[in-house]
Amino acid sequence: MRFARMYGTTELIASLDLGTTSARAIIFNAEGRPLAASQKPLTQYFPHDGWVEQDAEEIWQKQKECLLGTLADLKLSGSGLRALGITNQRETTIVWSKKTGKPIYRAIVWQDRRTAAFCERLHDSGFEPLIHDKTGLCLDPYFSASKVRWILDNVEGAREKALAGELLFGTVDSWLIWNLTGGLGHVTDVSNASRTLLFNIHNCRWDEELLDIFGIPASMLPRVVPSSGLIGRTARAILGAPIDICGAAGDQQAATFGQACFKPGMTKNTYGTGGFLLMNTGSTPKLSDNRLLSTIGWTIPGATSYALEGSVFVAGAVVQWLREGVGLIDTSAEIESLARQVKDNGGVYLIPAFVGLGAPYWDPHARGLMIGLTRGTTRAHIARAALESITFQCNDVLRAMMNDAGARLTELRVDGGASENDLMMQFQADISGVPVVRPEVVETTALGAAYLAGLGCGVWKSTEEIEKLWRRERTFEPTMSQDQREFLTTQWGRAVARSKGWEQ
């Protein structure tokens, strides 16, 4: 990451970016340029097949260490910050004691699939249309509600304590704000609330009927606040001075804001652990006909924006798997040079359905497979197939998104660490037939949280002012023929079909 050299101490925004595999903090100046960053890895636990957990206490401690680290790098105290913004892995579920502030169970991560059978029972009972109409979401273990239900049903004494008003639920933003404020703030922003299966996106309120379906007491829920504006203040002991928390949004909504996708039709894709495509649909929710999600983008003073979203569960995580699980590469950075050693995938297709398939398939029973292997298959072909698997999955979502919108995209704005892979970005443009645009600052998740906080505290006065700060670094134009594009996507579709319903 390139850092600006000069900064003033009155207009600095610290962005806390709590992802799935790491905690980060980045300090931005009033030009939207990063000045300092700190990052620490997070431990993931896999106690059973399809289960993914994290230590909520580690999440908080690592995030705090990152914030203090960025301040130390700039030789600043907390009082040198104008405000804090927060962005987070969404749907990850934490339940903690209102009295002690301690979690009663590990955080259940968004990738976790343990509640698939429960969600299927609700589906078989006919609840899915009602849930979809109210929330814009599908009935899937991905979201928070069934995770909360599981904790209440499986941790001894949890349901009784919840009914007595002794337990609190929150996504990671709520957990960070609770700790930052010394237990004074139990809140979430509208974008995170809209990912729980408990929030009505039409009236922007927790829904009693949904709470009843999932068996979750309303007393557990955080207060819902706008994404931009004063949310709370940090406890003095943390930074030496109370600092205003003025922005919060789920990571993909924050990235969309950081990409300045403020107009309907503008679309971004973030390549992180998963792949997340969001299209701004304006001031009213648009329910998808193609198994995408309708979600709240953000609420800023005077306006709520909605989005269509498609979630790819495994994107960058497939590279991590090749590194840590298979040992094909020593570092993630090696995969591009290895994949460039061959001109194509050699007929090899990798379906990284390690935790099922997300949009537009929504198959929790799908499992990963690799097909098309021959004696001529090399490490390079597998590396290339892994990179292409990310772009193929994202293209499936893009096609559904364009069908919902009834129009082709003029460009796809990309961000996240893997967007720096030129080979993959060119293949994304080729297989999708859409120009792929990479900005100068690819860490737009953190940048979006900083923009929301800066807008909330007056550093920036409007989204028009923020839009002028967005800077293009490179555009990848499609070069593949239509015949080749159709052949490759057909082969991909055949491979996907073989992975679906594997465990049923």
MOHUQUI-V632109 format. One record per residue. N is the residue number from 1. RES is the residue in one letter. SS is DSSP state (H for helix, E for strand, C for the rest). OMEGA is omega in radians with two decimals (* if undefined). Layout:
BEGIN
N/RES/SS/OMEGA
N/RES/SS/OMEGA
END
This chain:
BEGIN
1/M/C/3.10
2/R/C/-3.10
3/F/C/3.05
4/A/C/-3.06
5/R/C/-3.03
6/M/C/3.10
7/Y/C/2.98
8/G/C/-3.02
9/T/C/-3.08
10/T/C/-3.06
11/E/C/-3.12
12/L/C/3.12
13/I/E/3.03
14/A/E/3.13
15/S/E/3.05
16/L/E/-3.04
17/D/E/-3.08
18/L/E/-3.11
19/G/C/-3.11
20/T/C/-3.07
21/T/C/3.14
22/S/E/2.98
23/A/E/3.13
24/R/E/2.93
25/A/E/3.11
26/I/E/3.07
27/I/E/-3.13
28/F/E/3.02
29/N/C/-3.04
30/A/C/3.05
31/E/C/-3.13
32/G/C/-3.14
33/R/C/3.13
34/P/E/3.13
35/L/E/-3.13
36/A/E/3.14
37/A/E/3.06
38/S/E/-3.08
39/Q/E/3.11
40/K/E/-3.12
41/P/E/3.07
42/L/C/3.13
43/T/C/3.02
44/Q/C/-3.13
45/Y/E/-3.11
46/F/C/-3.01
47/P/C/3.10
48/H/C/3.09
49/D/C/3.12
50/G/C/3.11
51/W/C/3.10
52/V/C/-3.08
53/E/E/3.02
54/Q/E/3.11
55/D/C/-3.09
56/A/H/3.10
57/E/H/3.08
58/E/H/3.10
59/I/H/-3.12
60/W/H/-3.08
61/Q/H/3.14
62/K/H/3.14
63/Q/H/3.10
64/K/H/3.12
65/E/H/3.11
66/C/H/3.13
67/L/H/3.14
68/L/H/3.13
69/G/H/3.12
70/T/H/3.10
71/L/H/3.13
72/A/H/3.13
73/D/H/-3.13
74/L/C/-3.13
75/K/C/-3.13
76/L/C/2.91
77/S/C/-3.14
78/G/H/-3.12
79/S/H/3.09
80/G/H/3.13
81/L/C/3.04
82/R/C/-3.10
83/A/E/3.04
84/L/E/2.94
85/G/E/-3.09
86/I/E/2.99
87/T/E/-2.89
88/N/E/2.91
89/Q/C/-3.05
90/R/C/3.06
91/E/C/3.09
92/T/C/-2.86
93/T/E/3.12
94/I/E/3.04
95/V/E/-3.09
96/W/E/-3.13
97/S/E/3.10
98/K/C/-3.08
99/K/C/-3.04
100/T/C/-3.06
101/G/C/-3.11
102/K/C/3.09
103/P/E/3.10
104/I/C/3.11
105/Y/C/3.05
106/R/C/3.01
107/A/E/3.07
108/I/E/-2.96
109/V/C/-3.10
110/W/C/-3.11
111/Q/C/-3.00
112/D/C/-3.05
113/R/C/-3.02
114/R/C/-3.07
115/T/C/-3.11
116/A/H/-3.10
117/A/H/3.10
118/F/H/3.13
119/C/H/3.10
120/E/H/3.10
121/R/H/3.09
122/L/H/3.11
123/H/H/-3.12
124/D/H/3.12
125/S/C/3.03
126/G/C/-3.08
127/F/C/-2.98
128/E/H/-3.14
129/P/H/3.13
130/L/H/-3.13
131/I/H/3.14
132/H/H/-3.11
133/D/H/-3.10
134/K/H/-2.98
135/T/H/-3.04
136/G/C/-3.07
137/L/C/3.02
138/C/C/-3.13
139/L/C/-3.00
140/D/C/3.11
141/P/C/3.12
142/Y/C/-2.99
143/F/C/-2.89
144/S/H/-2.91
145/A/H/-3.10
146/S/H/3.07
147/K/H/3.08
148/V/H/3.13
149/R/H/-3.13
150/W/H/3.13
151/I/H/-3.14
152/L/H/-3.09
153/D/H/-2.97
154/N/H/3.04
155/V/C/-3.04
156/E/C/3.08
157/G/C/-3.04
158/A/H/-3.10
159/R/H/3.12
160/E/H/3.12
161/K/H/3.12
162/A/H/3.13
163/L/H/3.10
164/A/C/3.11
165/G/C/-3.05
166/E/C/-3.10
167/L/E/3.10
168/L/E/3.04
169/F/E/3.02
170/G/E/2.90
171/T/C/-2.96
172/V/H/3.09
173/D/H/3.13
174/S/H/-3.14
175/W/H/3.11
176/L/H/-3.13
177/I/H/3.09
178/W/H/-3.12
179/N/H/3.11
180/L/H/-3.09
181/T/C/-3.13
182/G/C/3.12
183/G/C/-3.12
184/L/C/-3.08
185/G/C/3.02
186/H/C/-3.01
187/V/E/2.96
188/T/E/3.10
189/D/E/-3.05
190/V/H/-3.10
191/S/H/3.09
192/N/H/3.11
193/A/H/-3.08
194/S/C/-3.12
195/R/C/-3.02
196/T/C/-2.95
197/L/C/-3.13
198/L/C/-2.97
199/F/E/3.10
200/N/E/-3.05
201/I/C/3.14
202/H/C/3.10
203/N/C/3.10
204/C/C/3.11
205/R/E/2.93
206/W/E/-3.00
207/D/C/-3.09
208/E/H/-3.13
209/E/H/3.10
210/L/H/3.09
211/L/H/3.13
212/D/H/3.13
213/I/H/-3.09
214/F/H/3.10
215/G/C/-3.09
216/I/C/3.13
217/P/C/-3.13
218/A/H/-3.11
219/S/H/3.14
220/M/H/-2.91
221/L/C/3.06
222/P/C/3.03
223/R/E/-3.09
224/V/E/-3.10
225/V/E/3.04
226/P/C/-3.14
227/S/C/-3.09
228/S/E/-3.06
229/G/E/-3.10
230/L/E/-3.12
231/I/E/-3.13
232/G/E/3.10
233/R/E/-3.13
234/T/C/3.03
235/A/C/-3.06
236/R/H/-3.05
237/A/H/-3.05
238/I/H/-3.08
239/L/H/3.14
240/G/C/3.11
241/A/C/3.09
242/P/C/-3.13
243/I/C/-3.11
244/D/E/2.95
245/I/E/-2.96
246/C/E/3.11
247/G/E/3.07
248/A/E/3.08
249/A/E/3.00
250/G/E/-2.97
251/D/H/-3.08
252/Q/H/3.02
253/Q/H/3.11
254/A/H/3.12
255/A/H/3.10
256/T/H/3.09
257/F/H/3.13
258/G/H/3.07
259/Q/C/3.12
260/A/C/3.07
261/C/C/-3.01
262/F/C/-3.09
263/K/C/3.09
264/P/C/-3.13
265/G/C/3.12
266/M/C/-2.97
267/T/E/3.08
268/K/E/3.04
269/N/E/3.09
270/T/E/3.11
271/Y/E/3.07
272/G/C/3.02
273/T/C/2.98
274/G/C/3.06
275/G/E/-2.99
276/F/E/3.14
277/L/E/3.10
278/L/E/3.05
279/M/E/3.07
280/N/E/3.14
281/T/E/3.05
282/G/E/-2.94
283/S/C/3.11
284/T/C/3.14
285/P/C/3.09
286/K/C/3.12
287/L/C/-3.02
288/S/C/3.00
289/D/C/-3.02
290/N/C/3.03
291/R/C/2.95
292/L/C/-3.13
293/L/E/2.95
294/S/E/-3.01
295/T/E/3.03
296/I/E/3.09
297/G/E/-3.14
298/W/E/2.94
299/T/E/3.03
300/I/E/-3.08
301/P/C/3.04
302/G/C/-3.05
303/A/E/2.96
304/T/E/3.11
305/S/E/-3.14
306/Y/E/-3.12
307/A/E/2.86
308/L/E/-3.09
309/E/E/2.96
310/G/E/-3.06
311/S/E/3.02
312/V/E/-3.00
313/F/C/-3.08
314/V/C/3.06
315/A/C/3.09
316/G/H/3.13
317/A/H/3.11
318/V/H/3.07
319/V/H/3.08
320/Q/H/3.12
321/W/H/3.11
322/L/H/-3.13
323/R/H/-2.99
324/E/H/-3.06
325/G/H/-3.04
326/V/H/-3.11
327/G/C/-3.13
328/L/C/3.13
329/I/C/3.12
330/D/C/3.10
331/T/C/-3.13
332/S/C/-3.10
333/A/C/-3.09
334/E/H/-2.92
335/I/H/-3.12
336/E/H/-3.13
337/S/H/3.09
338/L/H/-3.12
339/A/H/-3.14
340/R/C/-3.14
341/Q/C/3.09
342/V/C/-3.06
343/K/C/3.11
344/D/C/-3.06
345/N/C/3.12
346/G/C/-3.13
347/G/C/-3.12
348/V/C/3.08
349/Y/E/3.13
350/L/E/3.08
351/I/E/-3.05
352/P/C/-3.11
353/A/C/-3.06
354/F/C/3.12
355/V/C/-3.08
356/G/C/3.12
357/L/E/3.08
358/G/C/-3.09
359/A/C/-0.07
360/P/C/-3.05
361/Y/C/-3.12
362/W/C/3.13
363/D/E/-3.13
364/P/C/-3.10
365/H/C/3.09
366/A/C/3.08
367/R/C/-3.04
368/G/C/3.03
369/L/E/3.01
370/M/E/-3.01
371/I/E/-3.14
372/G/C/-3.11
373/L/C/3.03
374/T/C/3.08
375/R/C/3.12
376/G/C/-3.14
377/T/C/-3.14
378/T/C/3.04
379/R/H/-3.10
380/A/H/3.10
381/H/H/3.13
382/I/H/3.10
383/A/H/3.13
384/R/H/3.11
385/A/H/3.11
386/A/H/3.11
387/L/H/-3.13
388/E/H/3.13
389/S/H/3.11
390/I/H/-3.09
391/T/H/3.08
392/F/H/3.13
393/Q/H/3.13
394/C/H/3.10
395/N/H/3.06
396/D/H/3.13
397/V/H/3.14
398/L/H/3.12
399/R/H/3.10
400/A/H/-3.11
401/M/H/3.13
402/M/H/3.06
403/N/H/3.09
404/D/H/-3.10
405/A/H/-3.11
406/G/C/-3.12
407/A/C/3.06
408/R/C/3.07
409/L/C/3.03
410/T/C/3.08
411/E/C/3.04
412/L/E/3.09
413/R/E/-3.03
414/V/E/3.12
415/D/E/-3.06
416/G/C/-3.03
417/G/H/-3.08
418/A/H/3.10
419/S/H/3.08
420/E/H/3.10
421/N/C/-3.05
422/D/H/3.13
423/L/H/-3.11
424/M/H/3.14
425/M/H/3.09
426/Q/H/3.11
427/F/H/3.08
428/Q/H/3.10
429/A/H/-3.10
430/D/H/-3.03
431/I/H/-3.14
432/S/H/-3.10
433/G/C/-3.09
434/V/C/3.05
435/P/C/3.13
436/V/E/-3.03
437/V/E/3.14
438/R/E/-3.13
439/P/E/3.09
440/E/C/3.12
441/V/C/-3.10
442/V/C/3.08
443/E/C/-3.02
444/T/H/3.05
445/T/H/3.09
446/A/H/-3.13
447/L/H/3.12
448/G/H/3.09
449/A/H/3.09
450/A/H/3.10
451/Y/H/3.12
452/L/H/3.13
453/A/H/3.14
454/G/H/3.06
455/L/H/-3.11
456/G/H/-3.12
457/C/H/3.03
458/G/C/3.06
459/V/C/3.01
460/W/C/-3.02
461/K/C/-3.04
462/S/C/3.06
463/T/H/3.08
464/E/H/3.11
465/E/H/3.12
466/I/H/-3.12
467/E/H/-3.14
468/K/C/-3.13
469/L/C/-3.12
470/W/C/-3.06
471/R/C/3.13
472/R/E/3.06
473/E/E/-3.11
474/R/E/3.04
475/T/E/3.07
476/F/E/-3.11
477/E/C/3.11
478/P/C/3.10
479/T/C/-3.08
480/M/C/3.10
481/S/C/3.14
482/Q/H/3.13
483/D/H/3.14
484/Q/H/3.12
485/R/H/-3.12
486/E/H/3.12
487/F/H/-3.09
488/L/H/-3.13
489/T/H/3.06
490/T/H/3.11
491/Q/H/3.09
492/W/H/-3.13
493/G/H/3.10
494/R/H/3.12
495/A/H/3.12
496/V/H/-3.12
497/A/H/-3.13
498/R/H/-3.13
499/S/H/-3.01
500/K/C/3.06
501/G/C/-3.02
502/W/C/-3.03
503/E/C/-3.11
504/Q/C/*
END
